[in-house]
Amino acid sequence: MPNIINIKNCNSIQEANISIENNTINIKYGINGTGKSTTAKAIMFHNKPEYLKGLLPFKYLENNPENIEPYVHGAEVYEKLMIFNEDYINQFVFKKDELLENSFEIFIKDEFFEKNLQELEILFKDVKNTFQSDGNLSKILNDLNELSSTFSKSKGGIAENSKIIKALGEGNKIDNIPDGLEEYSEYLKSDKNTEWIKWQSSGKGFLGISDKCPYCTSSISTKKETIEKVSTEYNEKSIEHLLKIIEVMENLKQYFTDESQKTIEKVTKNKIALNEEEKEFLSGIYNQINTLIRQLIQLQQLAFLTFKDVDNMAEKINELKIDLDLVPALKSTATEQIISPLNDSLEKLLQKVGELKGKINKQKRSIIDKIEKYKIQINEFLKYAGYKYIIDIQEVNEEYKLRLQHSDISFFVENGNQHLSYGEKNAFALMLFMYDCLSKNPNLIILDDPISSFDKNKKFAIIDRLFRGEKSLKGKTVLMLTHDIDPIIDMFKVLYGKIEPVPIAHFIKSRNGIIEEIPILKDDLQTFAQVCKENISTSSEDINKLIYLRRYFEVLDDKGKAYQLLASLFKKRDVPTKFTNDGEINMTSSEIVDATSEIREKIDNFNYSEQLLKVKDINNLKSIYASCESDYEKLQLFRLINEGRHTSDVVQKFINETFHIENEYISQLNPRKYEIIPEFIIQECDRCILN
């Protein structure tokens, strides 16, 4: 049983019941203006009321006494939906340096990849557990990073604008208060010293107003110079940096050797500016800190990528061991107690080097195989669809990115959005959307008019790629909304039996906002000649039968006597004529008899004179028009009644040309059953004829 989604009061849709069969392609074919995009949006927004209310029809915006609201029911069974439309293209496709956002997640990171990673994590667990079991490790790493951030290196050593130089460059002025400012020591040594310095500095601007204290109004005429000296000697930011450095140094105190710690304490408590030797010492500390940080982070983030491009696994593991001789300032007992368990865990990993190598190579082969497979699939599609592009999946900064290259150049195209045509962008985006769906596995996939912008060979290539083969949307629940009949012809005629399960198609008809679904079966796709023959046998009015018979002769390119007689009839000629090399001449009696006989093989009792009277009788034609149930036949009758004329050139063009049965398609739908004529055209015809 299909799932029915009921939609009400959404844009042009008053009510629609959209049927969706699970695990197959559901095609909804309808002309422009039927409400296809609204259907897609309503389903997508079924659980997003803030977006759904944006579909309220205009007629309710100013006058809505009954508080009508958009309504969707039945879509809640689809917990996870994905939709292909312009928004998808704009949001996810054609990024600056890759074709599709999250290429790695889509093309590489599958269940097999995750399973391999989990197996590798088991091998790395001793190292990882050491980090997790020792809470101090994370704290030390944070403190080391914080201390490192106070340095800014330059070619000559520590940069003059670094935090540590700003804090210590002129000496430690908290422990060593400058002469003349001793009376402020309680403020300068308090926990709120930086706030006080800021307060004191901001108040200095009031000193020019009066010789009285702006706080207590006592005389300060003899102390102005001392007051102003505070802001000259102290800067709140520098003091803030100093205090932070002292705090971090205190936290890390036990991890420095006694000798290093003494020098650090001497430098940080200096009364005067740092000399070059002290700056060089701090530069050495900075280098050793960063060396240890780098090694700790390597172990903390130990993963597949650590060994991916390594040939000698044992050598790499030994390189990961932390040698404290390379960071002598940090070679304390406390540091050794933390580093030894990490090195021991690496020694255990070294004993499993064979297993590690096997699993790393297994993951590498898996990635290479996926890349090659996807490259072949996508590039074959591009080739057979006639696009002069190829794609590659490249590793960039430990990520995998989908890149685009034109056949005329040797480098990759950046900003593909600027180089590709509208059709090319849609084709690429549609393919990438398919792979995105395969990665995320939604319950319902919606394709909102996905292929109408392509020519026929590209349409077929896209349909074939989307719904056939192992890596395709085959077996997925897909709702395709389209105003293009080509996909139905391709699936029901060219690819019939090759797409499983067999797609389900409906024609969607909109009248007065009510959407009706009419099933389309394989046999409903007919040749033009079949359409005409069927309608000749089923139409109730002789005039309609004669219209179809004339078109039948046209498609067979039979412009013989019968065709000429019918042409004269619809031109309302008392004496039938025919066209010859010498121009238009009257048909002979024998030619009329022969033509009548041929027409009677299809339509019994045909008589030219009798039918001519009916064609000339406008009231008769209007009566037939009023009782006619087929919009297409109404259009043909309108042409007879008004002889193809209408006050609007646009409507006249529709009537005379656009909605003839076209010979463009090998197969098509019968217009008597499937109403392909826009509602506004029929309404205009009704207004002219019936009113």
C-alpha positions, 0 to 999 in steps of 0.5 A: 500500500502506498503512503498518502501525504495529504497537503492543504492550503500551500501556495496554489494547492488547495488540497493534494493527496500524493501517493508514495510507494516505498523503495521505488521511484515515484514520478509525478509528471505535470505541466508548469504551475501544477504545484510540484515545487510546492509539494516538495517544500510542503513535504520537507517542511512538514515538521518545521512549522516556522517554514511551513507557514510561509506557504500560506496562499496569498489570498489568506494573507489579508483576509483569513477570518477562519485562521486557515493554515498550511497543513501536511499529514502523512509525511511524518513517516519519513524521519530523514528527508533530502531534497535536490533543488536550487537550495541544495546546489547553492548550499553544498555544491561548488565550494572554492576548493572542492566540488562538494562539501564534506567529500570525505564523509560522502565518498570515504567514510563508510561502515567499512572505514569506521570498522577499520578505524575501530580495529586500529583504535584497539591497537592504540588504546594503551597510549590513549588510556595513558592520557585518559587515566592521568588527568594531569596530562591534559592540564600540563598540555593546556598550561604548556600551550598557554605559556607557549602562546605568550611568546611570539618568535621573530628571526632574532629571537622573541618578538618585542611585541610578544606578551612575555616581553610586554610583561617582563621587558621592563622588569617585574614591577609587582615584586619591584615597585618603582621608587616613589610609588611604594604607598600604592603597594597594597593596591598593586599587590592586591588580587584586583591590581589590574582593575585598580590600574585601569581605574586609576588610569581612566581617572587621570583625565580629571586631574586637569579640572582641579587640584582636588582629588576627583574622588574625595576632593582633598588637595592633591596639588603636591602629589599630581606628579606621583599620581600620574607616574602610576599610569606611566609605569603601569599598563593594565594589559602588561600586568595582566600578562605578567600575572598570567605568566607567573601563574602558569609558571607556578603550575608548571614549576615541578616539571622544570629542573631545579636549575631551570626553575631557579633561572625562570624565577630570577627572570620573572622577578627581575627588577630591571629590563631583560638583557639579551642572555635572559631573552635567549634563555626564554627563547630556549625554554619556548623551543623546548616547550613546543617540542614537548607539546608537539610530541604530546599532541602526536600521542594524544591524536594517535590515529590512522593518519599518523602511520598512513604514509609510513613504510617503516612502522617500527621506526615511526613508533620509536620516533614517537617516544619522548626523549627528555634529553632533547628538552633538558629544561623539562627533565625533572622527576615529575616530568619523567613520571608522566612521560615513562608510561607513555613511552611504555605504551609505545613499547607495547605497540611496537610488539604489535607492529606486524598487526598494525602494519596489516591494518594500516595497509588494509585501510589504505587499500580500501581508500584507494579502491573507493577513490578509483571506483568513484572516479571511474563511475563519475568520469564515465558518466561525464564522458557519455553525457558529453561533458569535457570534465573529469574529477579526482579525489585528492588528499588535501591537509589530511582530508579527501576533496573532490576536485574538478578538471577540464579536459583542456587544462592540466590543473584543477578548476576552482570556483566551478560555480563561475565556470560551469554552464547552468546545465553542467552545474545541475548535472554535476550537482545531481550526481553529487547529490546521489552520492550524498544520499547514499552516504546519509541514507534518507527515508525519502529522496525528493528530486524537484524537477531535476533534469528539465534543463538537459538535452535528450542524450544527457537526460538519458545518461543522468536517468541511467546513472541515477537509478541503475547499478550498485551505487545508485538510488536503485531501491530507494524511496524517491519522489521525482517531480517533473514537467518533462515526460522524457524520464517516463519514456526512458524508464518505461520504454528504453530501460523497462525491465532494467530498473528494478523495482519498476517505477511508478508514475502519475500525471498530476492535474490541477483544477481550482487548486485541487490536485488529482493523480492519474496513473501512467502505465507503460501502455499509456505511452503511445506513438502519435498514430496510436493516440489518433487511432484510439481517440477516433474510436473513443470520441463521441463526436464526429467532429472530434474524430475527424480532427484526430483523423486529419492529424493521423494522416499528417503523422503518416505524411499522407497528404492524399485525397482524404487529407485534402478533403478534411482540410477543406472541411475545417476551412469551411469550404463549400467546394473542397479543394486540393493543392497541386504543383499548379496551386490550389484547385477544386477536387473532382467528384471522383476524388471526393468519392474516393476520399469519402470512401477512405475516411469511412474506413475510420468513421462510418457514414461520413458525409462532407455536406452534412459535416460542413453544415455542422462545422459552419453552425457556431451554435452547434460547435458551442454546444459540443464545446460545452459538453466536451470533457477533454481540454485538448478537444475544447482547444480544437473546437475553440480554433474552429469556432474562432478560426484561431483568432483571439484578442491576446497574441499570447493566448492565440499562440497557445491555441494555434501552436503550443498545444497541438499534439506534437510529433516531437516524441516517439511516445507520448500521453493521450491528451484526452486522458492527461490534461496537459493544457494549462488551466488558465488557457481553458478558462480563457476559452470557456470565457470566450465561448460560454459567456 
